[in-house]
Amino acid sequence: MPTTDGAGRRARLAGLYVLVRSPEEARAAIAGGARVVQLRIKDAPAGEVLEAARRTVAIAAGRALVVVNDRA
């Protein structure tokens, strides 16, 4: 069951936080110990960002939290 208390959330976010531009960079960051990866592809079409996000989430499953920048 997911932890909802503040200490549990902070523990989940503890560790290396890396900004990446591709699923391949995310794979390398996670292999290197990143606990959180932020996918940031500012100028790509929305469909490309969505596909990269899906691939990144699949790579990170069970190993890291994924944050995807909005397009605003």
All heavy atoms as an XYZ file, in Angstrom:
523
protein
N       0.841     -1.184      0.000
C       0.000      0.000      0.000
C       0.885      1.247      0.000
O       1.857      1.318      0.744
C      -0.919     -0.031      1.216
C      -1.778      1.207      1.360
S      -3.004      1.048      2.645
C      -4.378      0.598      1.643
N       0.589      2.264     -0.819
C       1.397      3.478     -0.875
C       1.411      4.217      0.453
O       0.420      4.229      1.178
C       0.717      4.327     -1.951
C      -0.138      3.392     -2.714
C      -0.490      2.274     -1.786
N       2.526      4.811      0.754
C       2.660      5.610      1.958
C       2.132      7.014      1.702
O       2.483      7.634      0.710
C       4.146      5.689      2.372
O       4.638      4.361      2.507
C       4.319      6.421      3.670
N       1.284      7.501      2.602
C       0.708      8.830      2.411
C       1.208      9.836      3.429
O       0.884     11.011      3.329
C      -0.832      8.781      2.471
O      -1.232      8.220      3.728
C      -1.389      7.940      1.334
N       1.972      9.387      4.419
C       2.475     10.335      5.410
C       3.670     11.108      4.859
O       4.321     10.691      3.906
C       2.858      9.611      6.700
C       4.062      8.702      6.526
O       4.091      7.972      5.518
O       4.964      8.731      7.377
N       3.953     12.260      5.434
C       5.033     13.118      4.955
C       6.393     12.446      4.973
O       7.178     12.576      4.040
N       6.691     11.705      6.022
C       8.000     11.046      6.125
C       8.163     10.004      5.023
O       9.238      9.890      4.418
C       8.163     10.396      7.498
N       7.124      9.274      4.721
C       7.188      8.272      3.660
C       7.411      8.898      2.301
O       8.191      8.399      1.484
N       6.736     10.009      2.052
C       6.919     10.700      0.768
C       8.326     11.263      0.644
O       8.945     11.167     -0.409
C       5.885     11.820      0.610
C       4.553     11.286      0.157
C       3.599     12.404     -0.079
N       2.780     12.428      1.129
C       2.017     13.407      1.515
N       1.938     14.501      0.815
N       1.310     13.331      2.606
N       8.830     11.846      1.712
C      10.200     12.383      1.669
C      11.217     11.270      1.455
O      12.172     11.437      0.696
C      10.498     13.162      2.940
C       9.879     14.542      2.956
C      10.384     15.371      4.124
N      10.062     14.796      5.419
C       8.870     14.879      6.020
N       7.884     15.514      5.432
N       8.672     14.340      7.188
N      11.014     10.131      2.087
C      11.941      9.010      1.920
C      11.950      8.535      0.473
O      12.997      8.185     -0.070
C      11.555      7.861      2.852
N      10.786      8.522     -0.164
C      10.697      8.096     -1.559
C      11.441      9.035     -2.491
O      11.950      8.636     -3.530
C       9.222      8.045     -1.944
C       8.929      7.028     -2.958
C       7.463      6.881     -3.182
N       7.366      6.494     -4.573
C       6.440      6.837     -5.402
N       5.452      7.567     -4.992
N       6.468      6.445     -6.631
N      11.508     10.307     -2.122
C      12.174     11.302     -2.968
C      13.651     11.494     -2.620
O      14.350     12.231     -3.312
C      11.455     12.650     -2.860
C      10.038     12.680     -3.429
C       9.377     14.012     -3.114
C      10.060     12.430     -4.914
N      14.117     10.863     -1.555
C      15.506     11.025     -1.148
C      16.430     10.431     -2.205
O      16.133      9.408     -2.800
C      15.744     10.336      0.183
N      17.533     11.098     -2.449
C      18.510     10.576     -3.398
C      18.702     11.494     -4.584
O      18.292     12.648     -4.593
N      19.297     10.950     -5.596
C      19.669     11.704     -6.788
C      18.450     12.053     -7.639
O      17.628     11.196     -7.943
C      20.655     10.865     -7.594
C      21.351     11.507     -8.783
C      22.162     12.711     -8.347
C      22.254     10.482     -9.451
N      18.332     13.326     -8.028
C      17.247     13.844     -8.872
C      17.908     14.345    -10.150
O      18.753     15.224    -10.106
C      16.565     14.989     -8.132
C      15.336     15.558     -8.790
C      14.103     15.448     -8.174
C      15.388     16.232    -10.000
C      12.959     15.987     -8.744
C      14.261     16.770    -10.593
C      13.047     16.648     -9.952
O      11.919     17.179    -10.520
N      17.538     13.763    -11.292
C      18.231     14.072    -12.542
C      17.260     14.568    -13.598
O      16.184     13.992    -13.774
C      18.963     12.813    -13.082
C      19.699     13.111    -14.373
C      19.928     12.275    -12.041
N      17.621     15.640    -14.298
C      16.854     16.115    -15.451
C      17.404     15.432    -16.694
O      18.615     15.414    -16.906
C      16.984     17.632    -15.597
C      16.140     18.390    -14.589
C      17.021     18.941    -13.507
C      15.374     19.468    -15.277
N      16.485     14.861    -17.507
C      16.896     14.134    -18.709
C      16.122     14.633    -19.917
O      15.048     15.231    -19.778
C      16.709     12.607    -18.538
C      17.552     12.082    -17.389
C      15.245     12.240    -18.343
N      16.671     14.357    -21.108
C      16.024     14.765    -22.358
C      15.546     13.592    -23.196
O      14.989     13.797    -24.273
C      16.993     15.616    -23.175
C      17.294     16.961    -22.523
C      18.384     17.654    -23.244
N      19.605     16.872    -22.983
C      20.807     17.228    -23.305
N      21.010     18.333    -23.953
N      21.831     16.474    -23.012
N      15.761     12.375    -22.700
C      15.356     11.209    -23.477
C      15.233      9.996    -22.556
O      15.829      9.971    -21.465
C      16.385     10.904    -24.558
O      17.582     10.425    -23.964
N      14.493      8.989    -23.007
C      14.431      7.746    -22.234
C      15.806      7.096    -22.052
O      16.075      6.508    -21.009
C      13.500      6.859    -23.069
C      12.648      7.817    -23.833
C      13.559      8.975    -24.142
N      16.663      7.241    -23.043
C      18.010      6.662    -22.938
C      18.800      7.330    -21.813
O      19.522      6.663    -21.067
C      18.738      6.787    -24.274
C      18.125      5.957    -25.386
C      16.813      6.533    -25.964
O      16.539      7.747    -25.828
O      16.049      5.741    -26.539
N      18.687      8.652    -21.704
C      19.351      9.352    -20.596
C      18.748      8.922    -19.268
O      19.468      8.780    -18.275
C      19.234     10.864    -20.757
C      20.109     11.441    -21.839
C      20.012     12.949    -21.930
O      19.341     13.589    -21.093
O      20.612     13.515    -22.863
N      17.428      8.723    -19.235
C      16.770      8.264    -18.008
C      17.299      6.892    -17.602
O      17.568      6.642    -16.424
C      15.266      8.222    -18.201
N      17.441      5.993    -18.571
C      17.964      4.644    -18.287
C      19.349      4.745    -17.637
O      19.628      4.086    -16.633
C      18.046      3.824    -19.564
C      18.500      2.396    -19.342
C      18.659      1.615    -20.645
N      17.542      1.718    -21.551
C      16.413      1.016    -21.470
N      16.254      0.159    -20.490
N      15.462      1.171    -22.371
N      20.208      5.581    -18.190
C      21.561      5.734    -17.643
C      21.526      6.348    -16.245
O      22.262      5.921    -15.355
C      22.408      6.590    -18.587
N      20.662      7.344    -16.061
C      20.565      7.999    -14.749
C      20.079      7.022    -13.686
O      20.623      6.970    -12.576
C      19.624      9.205    -14.844
N      19.065      6.236    -14.019
C      18.532      5.263    -13.067
C      19.574      4.185    -12.769
O      19.760      3.796    -11.613
C      17.217      4.666    -13.597
C      16.136      5.759    -13.633
C      16.766      3.495    -12.732
C      14.913      5.396    -14.440
N      20.272      3.742    -13.786
C      21.341      2.757    -13.574
C      22.428      3.322    -12.665
O      23.055      2.582    -11.910
C      21.943      2.335    -14.909
N      22.603      4.643    -12.717
C      23.596      5.299    -11.873
C      23.094      5.665    -10.493
O      23.815      6.261     -9.706
N      21.840      5.325    -10.195
C      21.332      5.538     -8.840
C      20.280      6.615     -8.678
O      19.871      6.905     -7.552
N      19.830      7.229     -9.751
C      18.802      8.274     -9.627
C      17.516      7.682     -9.068
O      17.088      6.607     -9.482
C      18.524      8.920    -10.975
N      16.918      8.371     -8.129
C      15.633      7.960     -7.559
C      14.480      8.703     -8.212
O      13.345      8.267     -8.168
C      15.623      8.252     -6.057
C      16.662      7.485     -5.265
C      16.281      6.038     -5.006
N      14.988      5.874     -4.409
C      14.731      5.892     -3.111
N      15.713      6.072     -2.254
N      13.514      5.709     -2.666
N      14.785      9.886     -8.798
C      13.779     10.696     -9.490
C      14.392     11.171    -10.799
O      15.523     11.666    -10.808
C      13.349     11.921     -8.654
C      12.300     12.741     -9.383
C      12.850     11.514     -7.277
N      13.655     11.021    -11.905
C      14.091     11.574    -13.185
C      13.007     12.509    -13.693
O      11.824     12.195    -13.618
C      14.430     10.500    -14.245
C      15.667      9.722    -13.860
C      13.279      9.569    -14.497
N      13.428     13.656    -14.157
C      12.502     14.638    -14.717
C      12.756     14.723    -16.211
O      13.834     15.108    -16.649
C      12.711     16.002    -14.069
C      11.790     17.060    -14.619
C      11.948     18.392    -13.904
O      12.497     18.461    -12.809
N      11.473     19.452    -14.528
N      11.758     14.339    -16.996
C      11.859     14.374    -18.450
C      11.499     15.780    -18.919
O      10.424     16.287    -18.619
C      10.917     13.345    -19.071
C      10.928     13.243    -20.589
C      12.303     12.787    -21.088
C       9.840     12.282    -21.047
N      12.402     16.377    -19.662
C      12.204     17.752    -20.108
C      12.592     17.866    -21.575
O      13.769     17.864    -21.912
C      13.070     18.664    -19.251
C      12.739     20.092    -19.423
C      13.334     20.883    -18.296
N      12.886     22.248    -18.465
C      13.524     23.291    -18.063
N      14.663     23.147    -17.417
N      13.048     24.488    -18.261
N      11.581     17.948    -22.439
C      11.813     18.084    -23.882
C      10.990     19.290    -24.327
O       9.845     19.150    -24.747
C      11.384     16.814    -24.649
C      11.945     15.554    -24.002
C      11.829     16.903    -26.103
C      11.410     14.265    -24.596
N      11.560     20.461    -24.220
C      10.807     21.698    -24.392
C      10.232     21.937    -25.787
O       9.103     22.387    -25.910
C      11.689     22.882    -24.010
C      12.007     22.934    -22.538
C      13.038     23.970    -22.236
C      12.368     25.246    -21.819
N      13.305     26.272    -21.404
N      10.971     21.672    -26.820
C      10.544     22.075    -28.158
C      10.016     20.948    -29.034
O       9.790     21.144    -30.220
C      11.711     22.778    -28.871
C      12.122     24.047    -28.142
O      11.224     24.739    -27.633
O      13.324     24.331    -28.073
N       9.793     19.789    -28.459
C       9.297     18.652    -29.243
C       7.776     18.719    -29.373
O       7.098     19.275    -28.513
C       9.695     17.353    -28.561
N       7.238     18.132    -30.423
C       5.776     18.044    -30.556
C       5.190     17.220    -29.400
O       5.860     16.336    -28.847
C       5.573     17.319    -31.885
C       6.870     17.424    -32.604
C       7.941     17.550    -31.567
N       3.940     17.492    -29.069
C       3.290     16.834    -27.936
C       3.334     15.314    -28.049
O       3.571     14.613    -27.056
C       1.848     17.317    -27.804
N       3.107     14.769    -29.231
C       3.126     13.323    -29.411
C       4.477     12.712    -29.101
O       4.568     11.616    -28.530
N       5.528     13.415    -29.465
C       6.888     12.938    -29.186
C       7.165     12.948    -27.683
O       7.777     12.018    -27.146
C       7.893     13.820    -29.920
C       9.318     13.349    -29.819
C      10.264     14.230    -30.612
O       9.920     14.619    -31.748
O      11.346     14.533    -30.086
N       6.708     13.993    -27.009
C       6.886     14.068    -25.555
C       6.121     12.933    -24.883
O       6.643     12.269    -23.974
C       6.432     15.442    -25.009
C       6.487     15.464    -23.483
C       7.281     16.558    -25.591
N       4.898     12.690    -25.313
C       4.087     11.623    -24.735
C       4.760     10.264    -24.925
O       4.834      9.461    -23.984
C       2.690     11.617    -25.351
C       1.739     10.545    -24.846
C       1.535     10.658    -23.348
C       0.417     10.645    -25.587
N       5.250      9.987    -26.113
C       5.926      8.710    -26.368
C       7.177      8.572    -25.507
O       7.439      7.507    -24.929
C       6.284      8.567    -27.847
C       6.995      7.282    -28.185
C       6.251      6.018    -27.786
O       5.010      6.028    -27.748
O       6.931      5.007    -27.499
N       7.957      9.633    -25.400
C       9.164      9.597    -24.557
C       8.781      9.392    -23.090
O       9.457      8.661    -22.366
C       9.963     10.882    -24.737
N       7.694     10.023    -22.661
C       7.239      9.859    -21.276
C       6.824      8.416    -21.013
O       7.179      7.841    -19.979
C       6.084     10.815    -20.992
N       6.084      7.827    -21.928
C       5.664      6.430    -21.761
C       6.869      5.497    -21.677
O       6.917      4.590    -20.846
C       4.757      6.016    -22.914
C       3.381      6.607    -22.814
C       2.518      6.197    -23.977
N       1.164      6.675    -23.789
C       0.316      6.923    -24.755
N       0.668      6.721    -26.016
N      -0.893      7.353    -24.492
N       7.847      5.715    -22.530
C       9.053      4.879    -22.509
C       9.834      5.070    -21.214
O      10.343      4.113    -20.631
C       9.926      5.186    -23.723
C       9.289      4.680    -25.014
C      10.091      5.014    -26.265
N      11.495      4.668    -26.155
C      12.475      5.350    -26.741
N      12.209      6.409    -27.488
N      13.726      4.971    -26.609
N       9.915      6.319    -20.766
C      10.651      6.614    -19.533
C       9.972      5.976    -18.324
O      10.640      5.390    -17.462
C      10.789      8.135    -19.343
O      11.475      8.674    -20.479
C      11.559      8.473    -18.084
N       8.657      6.053    -18.261
C       7.924      5.439    -17.157
C       8.136      3.923    -17.160
O       8.333      3.309    -16.103
C       6.424      5.800    -17.231
C       5.594      4.925    -16.306
C       6.227      7.277    -16.905
N       8.132      3.310    -18.320
C       8.367      1.864    -18.407
C       9.770      1.507    -17.911
O       9.944      0.507    -17.197
C       8.168      1.383    -19.844
N      10.738      2.315    -18.257
C      12.124      2.079    -17.817
C      12.237      2.224    -16.302
O      12.928      1.457    -15.640
C      13.081      3.067    -18.525
C      13.202      2.711    -20.002
C      14.446      3.102    -17.843
C      13.836      3.803    -20.857
N      11.554      3.211    -15.754
C      11.683      3.539    -14.336
C      10.818      2.683    -13.417
O      11.011      2.717    -12.200
C      11.322      5.010    -14.128
N       9.908      1.916    -13.968
C       8.934      1.165    -13.170
C       9.591      0.427    -11.997
O      10.495     -0.379    -12.202
C       8.178      0.186    -14.058
N       9.145      0.771    -10.806
C       9.646      0.112     -9.609
C      11.008      0.568     -9.141
O      11.504      0.105     -8.124
N      11.629      1.483     -9.880
C      12.994      1.903     -9.517
C      13.134      3.392     -9.289
O      14.014      3.815     -8.543
C      13.973      1.474    -10.609
C      13.959     -0.030    -10.825
C      15.027     -0.492    -11.779
N      14.849      0.095    -13.098
C      15.815      0.186    -13.992
N      17.020     -0.247    -13.726
N      15.578      0.703    -15.176
N      12.323      4.200     -9.957
C      12.455      5.656     -9.815
C      11.121      6.325    -10.112
O      10.283      5.781    -10.825
C      13.520      6.188    -10.784
N      10.953      7.496     -9.564
C       9.797      8.335     -9.832
C      10.088      9.153    -11.089
O      11.214      9.619    -11.284
C       9.558      9.273     -8.655
C       8.419     10.268     -8.762
C       7.087      9.534     -8.771
C       8.471     11.243     -7.607
N       9.084      9.330    -11.954
C       9.256     10.105    -13.175
C       8.385     11.354    -13.089
O       7.199     11.270    -12.780
C       8.868      9.287    -14.433
C       8.953     10.153    -15.693
C       9.758      8.069    -14.555
N       8.976     12.497    -13.399
C       8.270     13.768    -13.485
C       8.387     14.232    -14.939
O       9.469     14.197    -15.507
C       8.902     14.835    -12.556
C       8.220     16.171    -12.707
C       8.896     14.356    -11.118
N       7.257     14.633    -15.529
C       7.274     15.113    -16.907
C       6.880     16.576    -16.901
O       5.820     16.923    -16.368
C       6.305     14.304    -17.811
C       6.345     14.822    -19.236
C       6.661     12.821    -17.758
N       7.716     17.425    -17.498
C       7.396     18.854    -17.564
C       6.141     19.078    -18.394
O       5.921     18.393    -19.389
C       8.551     19.625    -18.215
C       9.554     20.086    -17.211
O       9.890     19.352    -16.299
N      10.042     21.287    -17.364
N       5.366     20.067    -17.989
C       4.220     20.445    -18.825
C       4.725     21.297    -19.976
O       5.893     21.636    -20.074
C       3.153     21.153    -18.005
C       3.603     22.497    -17.460
O       4.636     23.023    -17.906
O       2.914     23.027    -16.584
N       3.854     21.650    -20.864
C       4.262     22.357    -22.072
C       3.914     23.836    -21.997
O       3.954     24.528    -22.996
C       3.617     21.687    -23.270
C       4.067     20.231    -23.350
C       3.574     19.503    -24.532
N       3.752     20.172    -25.802
C       4.883     20.249    -26.488
N       5.963     19.702    -26.019
N       4.913     20.845    -27.639
N       3.550     24.329    -20.826
C       3.174     25.740    -20.688
C       4.381     26.644    -20.610
O       5.451     26.256    -20.300
C       2.314     25.921    -19.449
